[in-house]
Amino acid sequence: MADLELDDVTKVFREDDGNEITAVDEVSLRIDDGEFLVLVGPSGCGKSTTLRMVAGLETVSDGAIRLGGSVINETQPKDRDIAMVFQSYALYPHMTVRENMSFGLEESTAMPDDEIAATVDETAAMLGIDDLLDRKPDELSGGQQQRVALGRAIVRDPEVFLLDEPLSNLDAKLRAQMRTELQRLQEDLGVSTIYVTHDQTEAMTMADKIAILNDGELQQVGTPLECYHEPANLFVAGFIGEPSMNFFDVTREGDRLVHEDFEYALSAETVDELDGNEELVLGIRPEDVAVRSSHEDRHSYEALVDVVEPMGNENNVYLTFAPDGGEPFVATIDGLQHVEDGQTVVARLPEEAIHVFDRTTGRALRNRTIDTQTMAEPQI
C-alpha cells in the first residue's frame, strides 16, 4: 500500500470560445496509507473532477499527484494501480457477474485463469454475492449491482480505491446499510480510499478525514468532529451539520454583539479572540440552543415558536425573536420536550457553544473547542 498526495493540483477547462473555467484550484491533500478520506461539497464544487484526475481520466493542468512518492500525472490510468467505482456502477450488461469481476484481471494482468477464478470466488464470498456469479446485471437489485462494482475493484488489489458517490442510486434504508458495510470492508482491506459525496451524513459517519470543497477550492481538511465543532469558515460551518448552524449578523460594540433583535454580552476571553473585528457573524448549532420556560441568565432571550418538526427522538423547533418575528433560527430539543406553534418560550444561547466569524472574509475567529483527550470514556 502507499500514500497518495495532491500538491497544488489545478484543473482548467477551456471552452470553445477560449474562456477558461477553473474547476479545481490548487488543491493540496495527503491521504495516508490505509486512510479513508471523504471529499464532500455541493454539486459542481470539483469533487468528481479531482477524483478523475487521480484516476487519470482527466489531465492535470498544474500541480502534481504522487502515489508512493512518485509523480503519476502522465501515467496511464491502467498503470496507476488505482481502482475506481463509478456512480452508475458501469457494469457490462452482456457479461455475468463473474465475467464483470474477472474482466479487469484478464485484460491487465498475466494472472492464470484458475487464480483469477479463485480471486473472484473469494471476493464474491466476502461481499455476499457468491450465489449471483452466473447472473447478469439486469437480474440484480441496486444493492447487488453496487456490490459487484465494488468486487470488480477489490479483485485488482489496488494501492488506492476511488469511490464516486457509489450509494446515490440506492434507497435510504439500503444506503444506510451499505455505509456500514463499506466502512467495515475498507477497514478489513486497509486500502487508502477517496470517497466522493455531496451527502454530509456519509462524510460524517464514514470518514477518517474530511476534505471540504467549494467552487473548486479546498475549505478545510480535518476529522469529522474537527470540521463540525471547529469549522475554518462560514461555508464549512453552514455546510456541515443538519439542520445547519444558525447565523446572526452582528456588530461588536465593546463587549457586546449587537443584533437588531438582541444584544449578546461577551466575556473578556471571547472579546480577546475577536482580534478587534467589529463586523461579525454569530453562529450556534441548533442542538446548543436551549428552549426554556423562563430566563436563566444574560444569554436568554424571549422567542416565539414558529414551526415544530417532530423527528421522534428529537424535535426541530423553528423560532423567531418575539414580538417582531424576523428570520427564523432552529433549536434541536429532546423529542419528549413539549412545545407548540405560537408558544412564547425563552431561547438560551450559551457562550461556551458560540462561534464567531469575520463577516467580510468568513474566517472563523472563535470556535467551540473539543478536547478529545477529555471526552468521556464509553460506558460498558
Secondary structure, 3 states (H helix, E strand, C coil): CCCEEEEEEEEEEECCCCCEEEEEEEEEEEECCCCEEEEECCCCCCHHHHHHHHHCCCCCCEEEEEECCEECCCCCHHHCCEEEECCCCCCCCCCCHHHHHHHHHHHHCCCCHHHHHHHHHHHHHHHCCHHHCCCCHHHCCHHHHHHHHHHHHHCCCCCEEEEECCCCCCCHHHHHHHHHHHHHHHHHHCCEEEEEECCHHHHHHHCCEEEEEECCEEEEEECHHHHHHCCCEHHHHHHCCCCCCEEEEEEEECCEEECCCCEEECCHHHHHHCCCCCEEEEEECHHHCEEECCCCCCCEEEEEEEEEEECCCEEEEEEEECCCEEEEEEEEEECCCCCCCCCEEEEECCHHHCEEEECCCCEEEECCCCCHHHCCCCCC
